[in-house]
Amino acid sequence: MTLATMIDAMRGSAFLRDVGPADRRIGPILLTLPVGAMAGVLAAIVGGAASVSLYGALVVGLQGPAAAGGLLDVLTNPALLATSLTAVLLVLTLLAGTNGPLAVAFTAMAALLHGRRLMSYVTSAPRFRWRLLLAGLILFTVGVGPLLALDAWFDPKTAGMPILTLTPTTAGRLTYAGAAIVLLLIAAAAEELVFRGWLLKVTGAFTRRPWALLIVNGLAFAAIHFDPNVDAFLVRTVMGVGLAYMALRLGGIELAVGAHAA
């Protein structure tokens, strides 16, 4: 596929086919930011509290009342993330429990203000395409996984791969792997819904120039992480550009969600 063909495919993306003059109204766009943010923060607080409470109840139920003190230690001692499976699972649960509700509440408010269906920010297909999500997860795990493994193997500063260092048991490692897949998919889907969903629709209402769409999306995605490290900013910008291309090329965020999680 030539570069010209790729650009034409993005310009005529099915994901932007339903974007029209109504999406260019400045009022709803400006209102989405504060109102959506407030709804998102409230949803994140409720979701975070609920997820930590449920996880705490599960751990206490399995390990006994003494485990409750360990959970409190996790929240005040980040160093435990290097050695404790329970600590890592708690953080992953909190991440999914806050990011997921935040993104859904923010985007739902945007949909309400623009008179859209929430699913229009997800896919142009009649229904969510789970096969694309699974393909993104598998393909990018196969592609990125070996690079991360090599980095963990050769970098003297790294503590090694968490799946091997957090727990010595097969059951613990399977628990970690399963939780990482499910909870990181939720966290990744949250970011994709906002950036490759809502933001891509908004910018697509003002321009159909593919490079403008990709660059704006990549820069916004990098900036929202508030990481002062220049290398990390550039990596996230490139990542945002790639994920935006997937959404435009395939008419939805499904593959991008899987790739982002991987």
JOTADA-V958284 format. One record per helix or strand of 3 or more residues. SS is the DSSP state (H for helix, E for strand). FROM is the first residue (numbers start at 1). TO is the last residue. If there is no record, write none. Layout:
# JOTADA-V958284
<<SS & FROM & TO> <SS & FROM & TO>>
This chain:
# JOTADA-V958284
<<H & 3 & 11> <H & 14 & 16> <H & 21 & 24> <H & 26 & 63> <H & 67 & 76> <H & 78 & 82> <H & 85 & 114> <H & 118 & 121> <H & 130 & 154> <H & 162 & 165> <H & 170 & 204> <H & 210 & 223> <H & 230 & 250> <H & 254 & 261>>
